[in-house]
Amino acid sequence: MLVLVLTAVPPGLRGFLTRWLLEISAGVFVGKVSKRVRELLWERTQTMVRTGRAIMVFSARNEQGLSFLVHGHHWEPVDVEGITLMLRPHDPAQTSGGGRPPATGWSTAARRRKLSR
């Protein structure tokens, strides 16, 4: 089984992939092809994707039962003790409440109580 997810790619690549795979949603292709065809599809995808992104997930004989290839993504596959995980890049703006620095000092309610005394 093979799943190929494309984002922001030329229409020619999507048309090319429909020869071997079914497009079940915009940019999502599925199918069952041989290893040789899968490798050729991935090579063609890499050459035609330009500035877009592509992720291919396919069945494999390993602990997870699947493997994946990534092209043009910020997330990258990392092997952790034999299991492949996706490493998401660190974005400090998301970790501290939407880009604001962490609040320091007293809360607004505490300041109001102090002023009312």
CORPEBEL-V863873 format. One record per backbone hydrogen bond with DSSP energy under -1.0 kcal/mol. CO is the residue of the C=O (numbers start at 0). NH is the residue of the N-H. If there is no record, write none. Layout:
[[CO,NH] [CO,NH]]
This chain:
[[0,58] [1,30] [2,56] [3,28] [4,54] [6,52] [9,13] [10,14] [11,15] [12,16] [13,17] [15,18] [16,19] [16,20] [21,29] [24,27] [26,5] [27,23] [27,24] [28,3] [29,21] [30,1] [33,37] [34,38] [35,39] [36,40] [37,41] [38,42] [39,43] [40,44] [41,45] [42,46] [43,47] [44,48] [48,51] [52,6] [53,70] [54,4] [55,68] [56,2] [57,66] [59,61] [64,59] [66,57] [68,55] [70,53] [75,86] [77,84] [79,82] [82,79] [84,77] [86,75] [90,93] [92,98] [106,110] [107,111] [108,112] [109,113] [110,114] [111,115]]
